[in-house]
């Protein structure tokens, strides 16, 4: 047995193991490359899918923003219409009040005085006129305060009237009076009576 030479067999065995090692190494590298490629493809597809979802959400958000703008415009239009309706209702409800105002102004006006100007700001009526005496202005203010349509008369100015730089027997006066809007009570009384 000492004459057997096992070296060629071992070399062949070593050569075979080396080839198997390199084949296994090549297969491992190919498998690793395939796994990396598959992972990369999967991640690229996942990112692409997420980007498409993000784009869809962005489009939907832009759509909703447009709808919100339309809703805001509609709300503004609605509020403007409601404001107009309120103004119209107020004008309709206070329409008879002007008749009562002029009636009370004329009825309460004593002899010996006259009105030159009337202006109204909201419910405050500004009156300018001339009177023969301070007592007549006071009587007029008392009559206005006694009215059911007017109250809170407030004298602003009373002074001696001048014409061409000379005093006249008349007094200039300016006063404010509060108009009471009792039209709602009047409507209720009319509907209850009728």
C-alpha positions in Angstrom: 0.0 0.0 0.0 2.9 2.2 0.4 3.1 2.4 -3.4 -0.2 4.2 -3.9 0.0 7.8 -4.9 -3.1 9.8 -3.7 -1.7 13.2 -4.7 -3.5 13.5 -8.1 -6.7 12.4 -6.6 -6.3 15.1 -3.9 -5.5 17.7 -6.5 -8.5 16.7 -8.4 -10.6 16.8 -5.3 -9.1 20.3 -4.4 -9.8 21.5 -7.9 -13.4 20.2 -7.7 -14.0 21.9 -4.3 -12.4 25.1 -5.7 -14.8 25.0 -8.7 -17.7 24.2 -6.4 -16.7 27.1 -4.1 -16.5 29.6 -7.0 -19.8 28.3 -8.4 -21.4 28.7 -5.0 -19.8 32.1 -4.6 -21.0 33.1 -8.1 -24.5 31.8 -7.3 -24.5 33.7 -4.0 -23.4 36.9 -5.7 -26.0 36.4 -8.4 -28.6 35.6 -5.7 -27.5 38.7 -3.7 -27.7 40.8 -6.8 -31.1 39.4 -7.6 -32.3 40.2 -4.0 -30.8 43.7 -4.1 -32.5 44.3 -7.5 -35.8 42.9 -6.3 -35.5 45.1 -3.1 -34.6 48.1 -5.2 -37.5 47.4 -7.6 -39.9 46.9 -4.7 -38.8 50.1 -3.0 -39.0 52.1 -6.2 -42.5 50.7 -6.8 -43.5 51.5 -3.2 -42.1 55.1 -3.5 -43.9 55.5 -6.8 -47.1 54.2 -5.3 -46.8 56.6 -2.3 -46.0 59.5 -4.6 -49.1 58.7 -6.7 -51.1 58.6 -3.4 -49.6 61.9 -2.3 -50.4 63.4 -5.7 -54.0 62.2 -5.4 -54.2 63.7 -1.9 -52.7 67.0 -3.2 -55.2 67.1 -6.0 -58.1 66.4 -3.6 -56.8 69.1 -1.2 -56.6 71.6 -4.1 -60.2 70.5 -5.1 -61.4 71.0 -1.5 -59.6 74.4 -1.3 -61.6 75.5 -4.4 -64.8 74.3 -2.8 -63.9 76.1 0.5 -63.4 79.3 -1.5 -66.7 78.8 -3.2 -68.3 78.2 0.2 -66.7 81.4 1.6 -68.0 83.3 -1.4 -71.5 81.8 -0.9 -71.3 82.7 2.8 -70.3 86.2 2.0 -73.1 86.5 -0.6 -75.6 85.0 1.9 -74.5 87.4 4.6 -74.8 90.4 2.2 -78.3 89.2 1.3 -79.3 88.8 4.9 -78.0 92.3 5.6 -80.0 93.6 2.7 -83.1 91.8 3.9 -82.6 93.2 7.4 -82.3 96.7 6.0 -85.4 96.2 3.9 -87.3 94.8 6.9 -86.1 97.8 9.0 -87.2 100.3 6.3 -90.5 98.5 5.9 -91.1 98.5 9.6 -90.1 102.1 10.1 -92.0 103.4 7.1 -95.0 104.6 9.1 -92.7 106.2 11.7 -91.8 109.1 9.4 -95.5 110.0 9.1 -95.8 110.0 12.9 -92.6 112.0 13.2 -93.9 114.8 11.0 -97.3 114.7 12.6 -95.8 115.0 16.1 -93.4 117.8 15.0 -96.3 119.8 13.5 -98.8 119.1 16.3 -96.3 120.0 19.1 -95.1 123.2 17.4 -96.5 126.2 19.4 -97.4 129.5 17.8 -94.6 132.0 17.6 -91.9 129.6 16.4 -91.1 127.8 13.2 -88.6 125.1 12.0 -85.9 125.7 9.4 -84.3 122.3 9.2 -84.8 118.7 10.2 -82.1 116.0 9.8 -82.2 112.5 11.1 -79.3 110.2 12.1 -80.5 106.8 13.0 -83.3 107.5 15.5 -82.0 111.0 16.5 -83.7 113.9 14.9 -81.8 117.2 14.7 -84.1 120.2 14.7 -83.2 123.8 13.8 -85.6 126.7 14.0 -86.5 130.2 15.3 -88.8 131.1 18.2 -90.1 134.4 19.7 -88.9 133.4 23.2 -87.0 130.8 25.2 -90.3 129.8 26.8 -91.7 128.7 23.5 -88.7 126.5 22.9 -89.2 125.0 26.4 -92.9 124.4 25.7 -92.0 122.7 22.3 -89.5 120.5 24.1 -92.1 119.5 26.7 -94.6 118.7 24.0 -92.1 116.5 22.2 -91.2 114.7 25.4 -94.9 114.0 26.0 -95.3 112.4 22.6 -95.6 108.7 22.3 -93.3 108.8 19.2 -90.6 111.1 20.5 -88.7 111.6 23.8 -85.4 112.7 25.3 -85.4 116.2 23.7 -82.0 117.9 24.3 -81.4 121.6 23.7 -78.0 122.2 22.0 -78.1 125.9 21.3 -80.4 128.9 21.9 -79.2 132.3 20.9 -80.4 135.7 19.8 -81.0 135.7 16.1 -79.2 138.3 14.1 -80.0 139.9 10.7 -77.5 142.2 9.0 -75.5 142.2 12.2 -78.4 143.5 14.3 -80.3 141.5 16.9 -83.8 140.5 16.0 -86.7 139.6 18.4 -86.3 135.9 17.4 -84.2 133.3 19.0 -82.2 130.7 17.0 -82.4 127.2 18.5 -81.0 123.7 17.8 -82.2 120.7 19.6 -82.1 116.9 19.3 -84.9 114.5 20.0 -85.0 110.7 20.1 -87.6 109.0 17.8 -89.3 106.0 19.3 -90.0 103.3 16.8 -93.2 101.7 18.1 -94.2 100.3 14.8 -93.9 96.7 16.1 -96.3 97.4 19.0 -98.6 99.1 16.5 -98.6 96.1 14.2 -99.3 93.8 17.1 -102.2 96.0 18.2 -103.6 96.1 14.7 -103.3 92.3 14.2 -104.9 91.7 17.7 -107.7 94.1 17.0 -108.3 93.0 13.4 
